[in-house]
Amino acid sequence: MDASGAALEGVEVLLMVSAPEGPERFDQHRTFIDSAAASGVPHVVYTSFIDASPESTFTLGRDHYVTEEHIKLSGMDYT
């Protein structure tokens, strides 16, 4: 288990704040989400972007959409 996964053991609700802008942003989000799911975290609260979608005119709106979709696929509940 990685360091994130070990730190997330026993967490019931995870507040996930977006990583800073950068080329590795989604990889960081995906890795963290996967660690949380593997550690058994049941619920994620994610600080996203209003109207995040693949068609968003704001780049970060598209990025947030991709992260939201990965959270949905993880099997964890989310807000």
N, C-alpha and C positions, 0 to 999 in steps of 0.2 A: 504494500500500500504506500502511496506517495505521501508527502508531508501534508498536503491539503486534506487528503482522505483521513489521515490520522487525526488531524485537528478537528474534523467534522464529525467524528464518532460521537454518537449520543445527541447530536443537535436535532431539535424538533422542528424549528422554523429558522430558515436561513435568509438573512437579508443580503441580497447580492447587488452590489453597486458596480456599475460598468467600469471596465478597465479604461485607461486613457486612450485617446485616439492613437492609432498606429497600425502598421501592417500586420502585427500579430494579434490584434484585438480579438477577432473571432476565435482564433486558436486558443487564446487564454480563456475566453468565456467557455468554449466547448470543453476544455480540459477540466476547468473548475466544476462545471455542471456534471460531467461524468464522474468526477471524484465524489461530489455530493451524493449522487445517486448510488454509487457503489458503497458509500458509507451508510446508506440507509436513511438519509435525510428525507422526511416525508413531505415537506412543504418549503417552497421557495417564494420569497417576495423579491421581485426584480425591479430595479429602478430603470424603467424603459423610457420610451418616448411616445408622446401622444400621437395616435394614428400611425404607428409604425407599420410599414407595409413595403412590399417589394417595389411599389410604384412611387414611394415617397420621393419628393423633390429634394429633401434634405438627406444627404448621404448617411448621417447617423440614424435617421429613421429607418433606412433599409438595413443597416447593421443591427439595430435593435430587433427588427422583425426576425432576422435569421437567428438571433439568440433566443427570442421567445419561442420560435419553432423548435429549437433544440431542447429547450426546457420541456415543452409538451411531449416530445419524443422520449424524454428520459423516464417518463412514468411518474415523476413527482407531481404533486399538486402545486399549483402556482397562483400567484396574485400579481 
